């Protein structure tokens, strides 16, 4: 996965909207119409590599949450 895809995944896993994340990962898209960015962001979010990376990031976040709760109970 390219750096832009990783940025997309990292930011999306933080709960940022797909459109905002697309702008962050692909700064040149700020010059595009919103009607273009939305579908491109959606398309990228469905990419199998992106889906797999997001799943991995979400699992890591879930494990970190469990550890935090165990420590601070």
C-alpha positions as CSV (number, residue, x, y, z in Angstrom):
1,X,0.0,0.0,0.0
2,X,1.3,3.5,-0.9
3,X,1.8,6.2,1.8
4,X,-1.4,7.9,0.7
5,X,-3.3,4.7,1.4
6,X,-1.7,4.4,4.8
7,X,-2.6,8.0,5.7
8,X,-6.1,7.3,4.6
9,X,-6.4,4.3,6.8
10,X,-4.7,5.9,9.8
11,X,-7.0,8.9,9.7
12,X,-10.1,6.9,9.0
13,X,-9.5,4.7,11.9
14,X,-9.5,7.8,14.1
15,X,-13.1,8.5,13.1
16,X,-12.5,11.2,10.6
17,X,-14.9,11.3,7.6
18,X,-13.9,9.7,4.4
19,X,-14.0,13.0,2.5
20,X,-11.8,14.7,5.1
21,X,-9.4,11.8,5.1
22,X,-9.2,11.8,1.3
23,X,-8.2,15.5,1.4
24,X,-5.5,14.7,4.0
25,X,-4.1,11.7,2.0
26,X,-4.4,13.4,-1.4
27,X,-3.9,17.2,-1.0
28,X,-4.2,17.8,-4.7
29,X,-7.9,16.7,-4.3
30,X,-8.6,20.0,-2.6
31,X,-8.8,21.6,-6.0
32,X,-11.5,19.1,-7.1
33,X,-15.3,19.4,-6.8
34,X,-16.8,17.8,-3.7
35,X,-19.0,15.8,-6.0
36,X,-15.7,14.1,-7.3
37,X,-14.0,13.7,-3.9
38,X,-16.9,11.9,-2.2
39,X,-17.1,9.0,-4.7
40,X,-13.3,8.7,-4.8
41,X,-13.1,8.5,-1.1
42,X,-15.9,5.9,-1.0
43,X,-14.1,3.9,-3.8
44,X,-10.9,3.9,-1.8
45,X,-12.6,2.9,1.4
46,X,-13.9,-0.2,-0.4
47,X,-10.5,-1.2,-1.7
48,X,-9.5,-4.7,-0.4
49,X,-6.1,-3.5,0.8
50,X,-7.7,-0.6,2.7
51,X,-10.4,-2.7,4.2
52,X,-7.7,-5.2,5.4
53,X,-5.6,-2.4,6.9
54,X,-8.5,-0.8,8.6
55,X,-9.5,-4.2,10.1
56,X,-5.9,-4.5,11.4
57,X,-5.9,-1.0,12.9
58,X,-9.3,-1.6,14.6
59,X,-8.1,-4.8,16.1
60,X,-5.0,-3.1,17.5
61,X,-7.2,-0.3,18.9
62,X,-9.5,-2.9,20.6
63,X,-6.5,-4.7,22.2
64,X,-5.1,-1.4,23.5
65,X,-8.5,-0.5,25.0
66,X,-8.7,-3.9,26.8
67,X,-5.2,-3.5,28.1
68,X,-6.0,0.1,29.3
69,X,-9.1,-1.1,31.1
70,X,-7.2,-4.0,32.7
71,X,-4.6,-1.6,34.0
72,X,-6.9,1.1,35.3
73,X,-9.7,-1.0,36.9
